[in-house]
Amino acid sequence: MEAFFHGVILAFGLILPLGVQNIFVFSQGATQPQLMKAFPASITAALCDTLLIVLAVFGLSLIVLQFEWLRLLLMVGGIIFLLYMGYTIWRSNPSSVVNSEALPVKKQIVFALSVSLLNPHAILDTIGVIGTSALKYSGIEQLLFTIACIWISWGWFFGLAIAGASLKKLDGTGKLMNMFNKCSALFIWATAFYLMIGLT
């Protein structure tokens, strides 16, 4: 069970920080008229994480970490994406979370795919941390480690949507959501600039 608990702790450590993926899933819970309508974002984000975790555990990390140009390409593309995301979130100004624009299922899925698979932190953390940590195990232990990471991911993204829906009930004016958006945009820009510094 050591491998399982290692996976749980590691996955929590990687997924807890406020990031683009978390912000988007949370915001869908806050803006959708019903909680169930926010679940496409949660499911898509969780499926993307599952894909990245499985690829990382079964060797993709060894490939990416061997090619510096590939790592740089992922970083540069991610920085551009994060700057754009921060701008989009900053410009959004929900006067009421009830009346805020709620994305339809197709747009939710596309957006969740982009924030999950174009996010350099998600990719590099999954490949660099989970992938290399999985090298410690083999056989059934490696499988338990992988299942633990995936289990935490699914629970977290559904929890974020529920938390967003709870905020909507507490915030009828939209002021809290607007403040959350501004703080989120600043955090995303800070993440982008931190990645830029890492490139120099």
C-alpha positions as CSV (number, residue, x, y, z in Angstrom):
1,M,0.0,0.0,0.0
2,E,3.0,2.3,0.2
3,A,2.8,2.9,-3.5
4,F,-0.9,3.8,-3.3
5,F,-0.4,6.3,-0.5
6,H,2.7,7.7,-2.2
7,G,0.5,8.3,-5.3
8,V,-2.3,10.0,-3.2
9,I,0.1,12.4,-1.5
10,L,2.0,13.2,-4.7
11,A,-1.1,13.8,-6.7
12,F,-2.5,16.1,-4.0
13,G,0.7,18.1,-3.9
14,L,0.6,18.7,-7.6
15,I,-3.1,19.4,-8.1
16,L,-3.8,21.7,-5.1
17,P,-2.1,24.9,-6.3
18,L,-4.4,27.3,-8.1
19,G,-3.8,27.0,-11.8
20,V,-5.5,27.6,-15.1
21,Q,-7.1,24.1,-15.2
22,N,-8.5,24.4,-11.6
23,I,-9.7,28.0,-12.2
24,F,-11.7,27.0,-15.3
25,V,-13.4,24.0,-13.7
26,F,-14.3,26.0,-10.6
27,S,-15.7,28.9,-12.7
28,Q,-17.9,26.5,-14.6
29,G,-19.4,25.3,-11.3
30,A,-20.0,29.0,-10.4
31,T,-21.6,30.0,-13.7
32,Q,-23.6,27.1,-14.9
33,P,-27.3,27.2,-13.9
34,Q,-27.2,23.6,-12.6
35,L,-24.3,21.7,-11.1
36,M,-24.7,18.8,-13.6
37,K,-24.1,21.2,-16.5
38,A,-20.6,21.9,-15.1
39,F,-19.6,18.2,-15.1
40,P,-18.4,18.1,-18.8
41,A,-15.5,20.4,-17.8
42,S,-14.7,18.2,-14.8
43,I,-14.9,15.0,-16.8
44,T,-12.7,16.4,-19.6
45,A,-10.1,17.8,-17.2
46,A,-10.0,14.5,-15.3
47,L,-9.7,12.4,-18.5
48,C,-6.8,14.6,-19.7
49,D,-5.0,14.2,-16.4
50,T,-5.6,10.4,-16.6
51,L,-4.1,10.4,-20.1
52,L,-1.0,12.4,-19.0
53,I,-0.5,10.3,-15.9
54,V,-0.7,7.0,-17.9
55,L,1.7,8.3,-20.5
56,A,4.1,9.6,-17.8
57,V,4.1,6.3,-15.9
58,F,4.6,4.2,-18.9
59,G,7.7,6.0,-20.2
60,L,6.8,9.3,-22.0
61,S,8.8,11.2,-19.2
62,L,12.0,9.4,-20.3
63,I,11.5,10.7,-23.9
64,V,10.6,14.3,-23.1
65,L,13.3,14.7,-20.5
66,Q,15.9,13.6,-23.0
67,F,15.1,16.3,-25.6
68,E,15.7,19.9,-24.4
69,W,14.2,21.4,-27.5
70,L,10.9,19.6,-26.8
71,R,10.8,20.9,-23.3
72,L,11.5,24.4,-24.5
73,L,8.7,24.1,-27.1
74,L,6.2,23.1,-24.5
75,M,7.3,25.9,-22.2
76,V,7.1,28.7,-24.9
77,G,3.7,27.5,-26.1
78,G,2.5,27.3,-22.6
79,I,3.7,30.8,-21.7
80,I,1.8,32.3,-24.7
81,F,-1.3,30.4,-23.7
82,L,-1.1,31.5,-20.1
83,L,-0.7,35.2,-21.0
84,Y,-3.8,34.9,-23.2
85,M,-5.8,33.1,-20.5
86,G,-4.9,35.7,-17.9
87,Y,-6.1,38.5,-20.3
88,T,-9.4,36.7,-21.0
89,I,-10.1,36.1,-17.3
90,W,-9.2,39.7,-16.3
91,R,-11.5,41.1,-18.9
92,S,-14.5,39.0,-17.8
93,N,-16.7,41.0,-15.4
94,P,-19.7,39.0,-14.1
95,S,-22.2,41.5,-12.7
96,S,-24.0,38.4,-11.4
97,V,-22.9,34.8,-11.3
98,V,-26.4,33.8,-12.1
99,N,-26.5,35.8,-15.3
100,S,-22.9,35.1,-16.3
101,E,-22.3,33.4,-19.5
102,A,-22.3,29.7,-19.0
103,L,-20.4,27.7,-21.7
104,P,-22.3,25.1,-23.6
105,V,-21.1,21.5,-23.4
106,K,-19.0,21.6,-26.6
107,K,-17.2,24.8,-25.6
108,Q,-16.6,23.5,-22.1
109,I,-14.9,20.4,-23.5
110,V,-12.7,22.3,-26.0
111,F,-11.7,24.8,-23.3
112,A,-11.0,22.1,-20.8
113,L,-8.9,20.3,-23.3
114,S,-6.9,23.4,-24.0
115,V,-6.3,24.3,-20.4
116,S,-5.3,20.7,-19.6
117,L,-3.1,19.8,-22.6
118,L,-1.6,23.3,-23.4
119,N,-0.7,23.9,-19.7
120,P,3.1,23.5,-19.4
121,H,2.8,23.1,-15.6
122,A,0.4,20.2,-15.9
123,I,2.5,18.5,-18.6
124,L,5.9,19.0,-17.0
125,D,4.6,18.2,-13.5
126,T,2.9,15.1,-14.6
127,I,5.8,13.9,-16.8
128,G,8.7,15.2,-14.7
129,V,7.3,14.4,-11.2
130,I,4.8,11.6,-11.5
131,G,6.6,9.9,-14.3
132,T,10.0,9.9,-12.6
133,S,8.4,8.9,-9.2
134,A,6.7,5.9,-10.9
135,L,10.2,4.6,-11.9
136,K,10.6,3.5,-8.2
137,Y,7.9,0.9,-8.7
138,S,7.1,-2.0,-10.9
139,G,4.3,-4.5,-11.5
140,I,1.3,-4.2,-9.1
141,E,2.9,-1.4,-7.1
142,Q,3.3,0.7,-10.2
143,L,-0.4,0.0,-11.0
144,L,-1.5,1.0,-7.5
145,F,0.6,4.2,-7.7
146,T,-1.0,5.1,-11.0
147,I,-4.6,4.4,-9.8
148,A,-4.0,6.6,-6.7
149,C,-2.9,9.5,-8.8
150,I,-5.9,9.1,-11.2
151,W,-8.4,8.7,-8.3
152,I,-7.2,12.0,-6.6
153,S,-7.5,13.8,-10.0
154,W,-11.1,12.7,-10.6
155,G,-12.2,13.5,-7.1
156,W,-10.5,16.9,-7.1
157,F,-12.1,18.2,-10.4
158,F,-15.6,17.1,-9.4
159,G,-15.0,18.8,-6.0
160,L,-14.0,22.0,-7.7
161,A,-17.2,22.2,-9.7
162,I,-19.2,21.6,-6.5
163,A,-17.2,24.3,-4.7
164,G,-18.0,26.7,-7.6
165,A,-21.7,26.0,-7.4
166,S,-21.6,26.6,-3.6
167,L,-20.0,30.0,-4.2
168,K,-22.8,30.9,-6.6
169,K,-25.3,30.4,-3.8
170,L,-23.3,32.6,-1.4
171,D,-22.6,35.4,-4.0
172,G,-25.8,36.7,-5.6
173,T,-24.1,40.0,-6.7
174,G,-21.1,38.5,-8.5
175,K,-18.6,40.6,-6.5
176,L,-16.8,37.5,-5.0
177,M,-16.6,35.9,-8.4
178,N,-15.3,39.1,-9.9
179,M,-12.6,39.3,-7.2
180,F,-11.8,35.6,-7.8
181,N,-11.4,36.3,-11.5
182,K,-9.0,39.2,-10.9
183,C,-6.9,37.2,-8.5
184,S,-6.8,34.3,-10.8
185,A,-5.7,36.4,-13.7
186,L,-2.8,37.8,-11.6
187,F,-1.8,34.3,-10.5
188,I,-1.8,33.1,-14.1
189,W,0.3,36.0,-15.3
190,A,2.7,35.4,-12.5
191,T,3.0,31.8,-13.5
192,A,3.7,32.8,-17.1
193,F,6.5,35.3,-16.0
194,Y,8.0,32.6,-13.7
195,L,8.2,30.3,-16.6
196,M,9.8,33.0,-18.7
197,I,12.5,33.5,-16.1
198,G,13.1,29.8,-16.2
199,L,13.8,30.0,-19.9
200,T,16.6,32.6,-19.5
